[in-house]
Amino acid sequence: MKKFSKILFVLILLASNAHADDVQEGLKALKRGDYKTAFEKWQPLAEEGNSTAQFNLGLMYDKGDGVRQSFPKAVKWYRRAAKQGNESAQFNLGLMYYKGEGVAIDYEKALKWFLYAARQGNVGAQFNLGWMFDKGEGVTPNYKRAIKWYRLAAKKGNVAAQYNLALIYDKGERISRDFQRALKLYLKAGEGGHADAQYKLARIYDEGLDTERDITKSIKWYKLSAKQGKVEAQLKLARVYERGGGVEKNPQYAVRWYEEAAKKGSLEAQSHLGMIFVSGRGIRKDYARAAHWLQKAAKKGNVRAQFNLGRLYENGDGVPRNLKKAAEWYLMAAEQDHFRAQESLGWMYVNGLGVEEDLDEAEKWYKRSESLGKYSRKSKPN
């Protein structure tokens, strides 16, 4: 669920005056990190029926703050508070049923408790209801109800609701498409810090989707999204600064963003970054760093990285020369129909480099390369 996390400790006192001091003392102890005192203040109140104390006790068990984490005990206290109308407990209990924490996953019960909380104005519950009606989780998909709940949450500044509502208007599925309304919502969500909305805005302005193309605006939104860790934005920003599309080329800045995406596991970024360090396009060549990134991508099956890593091992660039490993990486890439790897593998079989000389095997790989419509760049066996 791209939704809210659980509501944390209730700071607005919902307790009666008789219990308000003890609830407040528990909150003060919590802020000091004194979970023992907080628990001691809240447990008797919770047993007596104080819904705020019940909720806070539930959260302590939920998070494992000062007590051994126990989702079943968290559910027990959330339920007691929720039945008394505690909005925060209703929301968190809904999440427990949604995620299957302390109880079996039960979307119907999750929906029930989200409804109770949403009707009291809980923005997280309103968004979650929008999501469930949007995706048909526990209910029949219902765009009208999804829009209703997304709108309520969006009006309160929920950026996820703003973004999801924008997607509905943008796609125009089962409702009339309204791009201008979608754009306004994307902008609200983007300005509120929603990384996906920022990336969407960047693409809209970059590609001129239903609006005038504006490279300056697209770069602005790519940067904002990239800084929040959106891999697609990081890759796009890297490409823009590498190629100079609408901005002055900046190889160092491009490498920075390729590295950010690579660290997050992007095979495309890892493979491309490796080749930047091999070629030294706008930066100093660094075969060791090239090998580092190519190995990461190659081990995950990236065919270009496998081929280029094979070349490093064949030439001894950034790694000790090892023809056997070169042949192994060429084989992995060749089996994925990388024609240059097939040619290189054929050449190694012709000459017995890293493999036993085998002209039949060489011929097999040359033919596979040519079957792809490519011509061998290396001498074929007679």
N, C-alpha and C positions, 0 to 999 in steps of 0.2 A: 504494500500500500504506500503510495507516495503521499503520505499523510502526516498528521501531527504525531509527535511523540506523546507519551503519557503526560498528563498534567502533573506538575510537581506539587510540593507541599502547599497547602492552602494558607495564604498569608492574610487574607481578609477573614476576620473572625466571624464564623457563623454560629459560634457557641452562645449559650445563654450567658447572662452576666455572672451567674454563680460559677461558671466554669471558665469564663474568659481569661482570668488571670493564669490558670494552670495551662491553658492552651497556649497563651502568649509565652509563658515561661518555657514551655517545650520548644517553641519556635526559636527563642533566644538561644537555648542550649544547642539546637540544631545548627544555627549559624556559627556557633563556636566549634562545631565538630564534636560536641558532647552528645553523642547518640544515646548513651546510657541514660542520661538525665531526661532527654526528650522522651525516650520510651517509657521511663518510669512515670513521667507526668501524664502521658497520653493513654497508657494502658487502662488504668482505672476509669478514666473518663469514657473510653471506648466501651468498656464493659457496662457502664451505666447508660449507654445509648447516645453519647455525644457524637453526632455525625462527622464533625470536623476531625475529632480525634480518631474516629474509626477510619476515615479516609487517610489521614497521615500515617496511621499505623500500617494500613494496607500498603502504602507507598514504601515504608521502611522494609517490609517483607519483599516487596516487588523488586526494589533496588539492592537489597542486601546491605542497607545502611545501619550498622550497629547491631544487626541480627543476622543469623544465617538466612540467606535468601531462600524464600519459600513461596512459589507462585500460588500453591493451594491456600496458604494462609493469607496471601495478598487478596485473592479472590474472596475469601471469607469476609474480610473486613471491608473491601470495596462493596460487596453485596449488601452488607448491613447498612452502610452509609447511603448507598444508591437507593435502597428501598425507602429511605427517609427523605428522598428528594435531593440528595447532594449531587449537584450537577457534575462536579469534577469526578466523583466516584462513578457516576453513571457512564461518563466518557471512558474512564480507564477500564471499567468492567467490560464495556463494549470491545475495547482493544484486546482484552484478555481472551474473550471469546473469538475474536477475529484471528488472533495469532495462535490460539491454542496454548496459552500459557496458564498452567494450573487447572485447565479444563480442556475438554475436547473442542476442537475447532467447530464452531456453530455459528454460521453467518446469520441465521434467523435471530438468534439471541443477541448477536452483536448489533444487528439492525435495530432490534427492540430497544437496547440501552442507548444506542446513538440517538434514536428518535426522542427518548426522554430528555437527554442532554441538549439536543438541538432545539427542542421546543422551549428550553430555558435560555436559549441564546448562545449556547456553546459553539464557538466558531469551528473548532476542530471536529466536532460531531457533525456539524452542518456540511463541512467539506467531505467527511468520510461517507455520509449518506449520498452526497452527489456522486462520489466515486463508485459506490456500490450500485446505484441505479444506472450509472453510466456503463459500467462493465458487466452488470448482471450478476453480481456476486450475492447469492442468497435470495435474489429476487429476479423477476423477469426484467430485462433491460427496459428502461423507461426514460427517454431523453427529457420529457417534460419535467419529471420529478428531479432528474439529475440537474437540469438547468435551474430549477427552483432552488435547490439546496446550494448549488455552486454560487448562484447569485447572492444569496444571503451571506455566504462566507466571503465572497469577493467584495461585497460592499463594506465589510469590516476589515478589509485590507489583507485578506488571506491570499498570498501571491500564488499558491498552488491552485486555488480555486479560480483565480483570474486567468491563469495559464490554461487550465483545462477547459474553461468556458470559452476562451479564445479559440482553442482547437475545434470545439464543436461548431462555432460560427464560421470558422475558416474552412472546414471540410464540407459543411453544408449537408451532412448526412442526416436524413430524416427531419431536417428543418431547412428553411430557406437560408442559403449562404449569405453572409453579411460580412464581407471582408473588412469594411471600415470599423465595424464594431469589434471585430477580432483584433484589428491593429491597435485600437485603443486599449484593449485588455492586455495584449502583449506588452504594450508600452508600460502600463501600470505594473504588471508583474516584473518586467525587466527593471524598471526603476526601483522596485521593491527588493531587487537582488535575486530574482529567480534565474538560475543559470540557463535552464532550457529555454526560457522566454527570451533571454538575451541572445542566445545562439539563433533562435528563430528569427528575431529581428535583424540580426546580422545577415542572415541568408536572404531575407526579404529585400533589404537594401542592396545587398551585393548582387543579387540576380534580377532585381527590378520586378519582383513578384507582385503584381497588382498595384504597383506604385512606382514612382520614378526612381531609377537607380541612383544610389548615393554612396560612393565608395567611402567617403569620410565617416558617414554614419555607420556603415557596415563594419569598418575597422574599430570604431568606438565600441560597438556591441560585441564584436569578436573578443576584444581585449577584456571586457568586463566578464564575459563568460569564461574565457580561458583562465583568468585569475582565480576563478572559483573551482577550477579543476575539470571543466568540461573538455574532454579529450578531443572531440570533434572540432571545437573552437581552437584549441591549441594547435592542432594539425593545420587547420585552415590559415591561421595567423602565421604559422611557420612557412607555409607555402607562399603566402602573399609577400612576406619579407625576403624569401629566397629568390622569388621570380621578379619582384618589383611590380606587382599588379596594382596600380593606383597609388603606390607609395614608393619611396626610394628604396632600392635594394639594401638590405642590411643582413649579411650572412651571419654575423654573430647573434643578432636578435632571432634570426630564424633557428639557429642551432639551439638557442635557449628554449624555445617553445617545442622543438622536436624532442629535446631532452625531457621536458616536463611530461609530454605525452608518452615518451618511451618509459619513463619511470612508472607510469600508471599501467604499463603493460601493453601499449599499442604496438603490435607487430609491425605495422606499416611505418611507424615512427622509428622503431628500433632498426629496421632494415635500411630505411633511407638515411638515417643518421650515420649508420656504419659506412655507407657509400660516400657521404659527404666527407668523412674523415679519411677515406681512401683517396678520393679525388682532390681534396684540398680546395674545393670551390669556395673561394673567398675567405678561407681560413687556412691555418697550417695543417699539413697532412699529419695524421696521428694514427698509425696502423694499430697500435695497442688499443686505443679507444674504439677504433673500427671493429676490431676482433671482439671486443667486449659486447658491443651492441649486436653485432651479427650473430654471435653465439646465442644470445638470448632469444632472438627471433627465429633462428634456425632450429633450435631445440623445440620450439612450439610449432614447427611445420611450415614456416614462411619460406616459400620456394626460392625467391630471389636471394634471401639471406643465406640459404643453404648453398646455392651456387657460388655466391661471392665469398663465403667462408671457405669453400673448397679452393678457390683461387688463392686466398691468403695462405692456406696450408701448402698449396703447390709451389708458391713463390717464396714462402718463409717470411711473409710481411706481417709483423705484429705478433706472430706466433712462430715457434720453431718449425722449420720445414719438415713436413711429414706427408709423404705422398700417399701413404695408406689412408690417412684421415681425409686427405683431399679427395681420393677416390670414393670414400664412404659418403662424403657430403655431396659430391657430384651425383652419386647413385640416388640419393634421397631426392634431389632436385629433378633428376632425369625421370624418375618414376612418376613425378608430377607433371611430366611433359614440358620441362624447361629445355628448349632445343639446344641452347648453348651448353648446358650441362651434359646433354646427350652427346654432343660433339666432343666435349672435353673428355668424357668417359670413354668414348670410342678411341680417341687418341691415346689414352692411357693403356687401353687394352692392346692397341697396335704395338706400343713400345714397352709394355710390361712395366709401367710406372705405378707403383703402389698396388699393383695386381699382377697376377700371372698373365703373361702374354697369351692372348686368345683372339685370333683374327675373326673367328665366327661371332664372338661376343661383340667385338668392335663393329663388325658389319651390321649386327642387330641394332646397335645404338645409332649408327649413322643413318640407317634406313628409317628408324623411328623419328629422327630429327627431320629427315627429308619429307616424311609423310605429313609433317606439320606445315609443309610448304616453305621450309627454310633450306638453305644450302649450306653444306658443311664448309667451315672456314679452315679446317685442318685437313691435312693430307689423308685421303682415304686409302685403305689397303687395296692392293690389286686383286 
